[in-house]
Amino acid sequence: MTGCAQAPTGGHGIVTDELRTGRVRVVEVSHPASLRLAAHVHESAKLWLLVEGAVTERTGIDLDSPAPFEVVLRDSLRRHENQYHPGGARSIVVELDPADARVRAVLAAGAFDPAGVCPLVALGARLATCLRAPRSARAREVDAAVGEILAAVARRRRRAPAWLEAARELLVERLAEPPPLAELAATVGVHPVHLAHAFRRRCGTTTRGFVRAHRVFRAVELIAGAVPLARAAAEVGFADQSHMTRALRRDRSITPGRLRPRSPG
């Protein structure tokens, strides 16, 4: 990739490398430990993949903690928030040109359902490998890898069933006291077993795991905003402060004390 070492990205991380082909711009970004990005949008659509480290991203009711090399499509002007974990992260971002026919096919393929897109880990890993190809072949190989990813994403863009979206919305709305599975299924009009299986298949987790992940994300926000720990735990539905601490250690490898804002001086 061409030299763009240590270029700032407006608080979103540090651009450590950059490559431009005829149709895409690809940047490699380093994100500091425990970086938190408030809700923001990007003018253009992007492909994003984590190379190393860990991050949790919230887009509406969607909460995603991608595995390394799993490809994520960020539609243009879609508000999202990011919480990088204590070890920081390194990622690759592909800026998509709407004039590119391959991109138009993706954007015209319907609503983007992150849970409905199979993890494109192999293609993401290939893109990362192409960025290390010999200079003479690098742009060509990167462009081809991006094309394969776009084609795969276009084939998998589809809207989740309305009842499943309603179930997820209800769980987030009632985060402190989520309805039991039977009540949730009755509310959205499906059998509890069908709901449980479809939820895991489409969302990659159980309803209980979905709730816990949202509780942890919200707890991080509250603690970083100087909300007392006991109050933060109660507000998001943890049984007590110790329960919240265990969840943070399990999901983020961090304690509430490390999240609390430091006094100046």
N, C-alpha and C positions, 0 to 999 in steps of 0.2 A: 504494500500500500504506500501511497505517497506520503511524504513527511508532513505531518500536521501535529507534531508532538506537543502535548500539554496545552492544547488550545481550549479555552473555557467554553462552556455551552450554556451560559446564562443560569448557572446554579443547578443544572440537571446532571452535572458530572464533568469529566475532563475528556475531551477527544484526544485519544492517543495515536490514532492513525486514520487515514482517509483514502478512498479510492473512488475515482469517477470513471464510469464507462460511458458509452454513447447514450445509454438510456437510464442509468441509475447512479445515485451517489450512496456509497457505503461508508459508514464511519464506525470505528471501534471506540467505545466509551468506557472509562473507569469511573465507578461510583463509590464515594467514600462510605465507610461504615456508618450504619444507622441513619443514613440520609433519608429525610422525609420530604416528599414533594406534595404540596397542596394541589387541589384540583386545578387542572390546566388542560388546554387543548393544543393540538398541532394543526397547522393550516393544511398540510398534505397528509395523505394516507402513508403508513409506514409498515414495513415488516420489522419485527424486533425479535431477537433471540438472546437468551442468556448464555454466556460462555462459561462463567464460573461465579460462585457466590450464590446469594439467594435474595429474592425480592418478592413482595406481595403487592399486587396491583388491584385497585378497586375501580370498576367502571359501572356506575349505577348499582345494581344488585349483584353484578358479576364480581367475583373475587378469585384471583388467579395467582398461584405460586408456581410458575412454570419450572419444569425440570431443565437441566442444561441442554441446550440445542433445540428445545421445543420452540417452534415458530409461533409467534403471536401476530395477528393482523390488527393494527390500530387504524380504524377508519378516521378520516379527516373530521376535525371539529368534534370529536367524541371526548367528553370530559372524563378524566381519570386521575387517580391519585396513586402515589407510590410510597411504599415503606421498604427501604433496603435493610437487610438484616445486619447483625453486628460485624460480620466478616466482610461487608462491602460486596461489590460485584463488578463484573466486567461483561459488557454486552456488545452486540453488533446491531446497528440500525440501518435499514435500507429505506431511503426516501424514494417514494414511488411517484413517477410522472404520470398524471392523468391522461397525457397525450399518447402514452404507450398503449398499444392495442391490448397487450397482455394485462395491463392494469385495468383497462376499461372492462375487460371480461370479468374480472374479479368484482369490481364495483357494481356491475350490472347483474350479478348472480343472485341477488336477494339479500335479505337481512343477515347480518353476521351473528352467528351464535357461537361464542367461544367454546362452550361445552360441546358443541356439535362438530368441532374440527378435530380430527384425529391428530395426536401429537406427531408433528412432522420432524421427529428427532433425526432420522437418518439424513433427510435433506438439509436440515439445519447444520448438522455436523459436516456435511459435504461443503456447504457454503463457507464455513469457517476454515476448512482445509484449502479451499480454492484461494482464499485470501493470502495464503502462504505459498502459492504457486510461483514458479519463476516469473520474473517481471514480464518477459515477452508473451506469456500466455495468461497472465493474471486477469486482465480485464475480460478477455473472451470467456474464460472459465467461470468467473464470477457472474457474468451476465447470463450464461447458460444455467447456472445453479439457481439464480433468482427466477428465471423463466420456469424451471421445474417446480419451484415452490409455489409460484403464482398459479400454475395450472392445477396443482394439488389442492390449494386453498379454494379455487373457484369450484371444483367438483364437490367440495364439502360445505359450502355455505348454504345453510338452511335454517329456517326458523323453528325454535322449539315449540312443542304443543302449547296452546294457550293455557291449559290447565296447569302445566308444569311451571310456566312463568308466574301464574297466580299463586301457586304453592310457594315458590321462592320469595315472591314479594311479601306474602303473609308472614313467612318466617323472619324476614328482615324487619318488618313492621312490629312484630311482637318478639323482638330479640330477647328482652328481659324475661318473658314468660311465653315461649313458643308453644303452639298447640301440640298435643301428642299426635302420633302418626295417624291413628284412627280418626281423630277430629279433623286433622288436616285433609285427609283423603275425602272425608264426607263433605267438607267445605268446597273442595274443587271438583267433586263428583266422580271420583274414580275409586277402585278397590285399593285398600291399603297395601296389599302385596304388589299390585301393579305400580303404585306410586313409588314404593321403595325400590323396586327393580329399575324402573325408568329413571328415577332420580340418580341412582348410582351410575347407570350407564351414560346418561347425558352430562352429569355434573362431576363425575369422577370421585364422588364422596357420598356418604349417607346424609340424611337430613340432619342428624346430630353433628356430624363433622362440619357440615355447611354452617350451622349455627355457631359452633365453637370458633371457626375461622373468622366469622364476622365479629364475634365478641372480642377476639384478640385484636383484630384490626381497630375496632372502636376503642378498646381499652388503651392501646398505644396512643391514639389521638388524645384521649382524655388525660392520661398521665403526663404526656409531653406538654399539655396545656395547663399543668399545675393543679389539676383536680385532685383532691385528696384520694388516697388509694382505696380506702373503704367505700367512699362514694362512687368511685369509678367502677369498682367491682359490682356494687349493687345496681348501678345504672344499666350495665350491659347484661346482667343476669347471672353472674357468678355467685356461687353460694356464699362466699366470703372472700376476704383479701388473700388468704392462703390458696384458695382454689384458683384465683386469678394468677397468682404468682406461679403456680405449677403449670398452668396453661401457657404462660409466657415463656417459661423455661423449655417446655416441650416443643412449642411451635416456633419460637424465635431464638432460643438459646440466650435469653436475656432476662434480667430481673427488673422489677419496677423501679428500683433505685437508680439504675443506669439510664432509665428513660426520663426521669424527672429533670426539669430545667435547672441548670446550675445558677447559683446566685452570682451576680457580677462581682469581680474582684476576688 
